[in-house]
Amino acid sequence: MRYFIHISPIFTKSSLEELGGITSFSLVDNVLSAAIVDAEDERLQDRVRDSIFTYCAFPLYLTADLGTGSYLEVVLGAVDGLGIGKSRRLKLECIDINEKEGYSAKDIEVATGERLEGLGYNINIKDPEVLAYVVLMNGKCYSGYSDYSKLDKKFVNPMRHYQSKKQVSRAELKIWQAFDEFGISAGGTAIDLGAAPGGWSTFLAKRGFKVVAIDNGDLDYKAISAQGLRPLAVGIEKEIDAAALFESTDIVHVKGGFDDAKRLLRMGNADMLTDDMNIFCSDTAIAVESYLDLLKKDAKVIVTVKCLSKKAPNYIERARTMLGRRLEIERIKVLPANRQEFTVLASPRA
């Protein structure tokens, strides 16, 4: 069976090595963040769900040469040739890794959708039964389709989906993807360590959390306010009653060091702790551990761990050891928005 998979552009070698541990495969084509593979295991989609480096896998059924002619004709033929049936509600997604001048993936989708409607297909973007997709890569057009209701990942190109809305910072994409990947529900209170410029705090607040953002640096208060949120900066000269401040604000920014903030913070036990600081794994573990007594027993912890080299397995093992001293590690995943790092989901040990 042929598949299109998303792999880490930084940890490509580790991605392919992991895939080899999941199933026997042969590499058909690849670029930095994607690969076409022939895999013996027809349940590859299920097997990559809990993998670390492989984000998603979509089956492919047809391959055609792009040639020098019209992209639109090739894509139209690729979708029409899948035999989906014209009565089923169809959504189309295109990934154009070739980046042919004059076209964008969205342009191709719209034009092809209009042509398909002219052929009698039932194009329905809001409530599809089937997701059809075409991948234009290295002079080839690969196409496939999946039952929409059974898809774990609803977008073949996740970064395009997550970049469709405004963010305070690019880092917000990482926490957004982590929530979706790990199936985290919203609500409660959260502590965001190393919060500046405020992307993660903003995301959490928009998901219904009351957030204590801790950082010596400034948050982007203007950008946060533009999202309809109410940030408030407080010093560490006296005790901070976050619970009382939450009555009139969404994000309490404690402007100070971790030790002083923890000593002066009064808020009750939080439902979540997050940390996206660019520091060593050992320092991340120390920072997170120092706040565990402010968390509920069933709280969720989301942290990113930076890799100083491309030897990701070494850093993953180190993270399991260091973070695992007082945390139960539930998932480790390299998300599409991660660069030279990975994201850890954990909870306090009983």
RASUL-V337815 format. One record per helix or strand of 3 or more residues. SS is the DSSP state (H for helix, E for strand). FROM is the first residue (numbers start at 0). TO is the last residue. If there is no record, write none. Layout:
ss: <SS/SS>
from: <FROM/FROM>
to: <TO/TO>
This chain:
ss: <E/H/E/E/H/E/E/H/E/H/E/E/H/H/H/E/H/E/H/E/H/E/H/E/H/H/E/H/E/E>
from: <1/11/24/33/43/55/61/70/88/104/129/139/147/157/171/187/198/208/220/230/241/250/257/269/280/291/294/311/326/340>
to: <5/21/29/38/46/59/64/79/95/117/136/146/149/161/181/192/205/213/225/233/244/253/263/274/288/293/305/322/332/347>
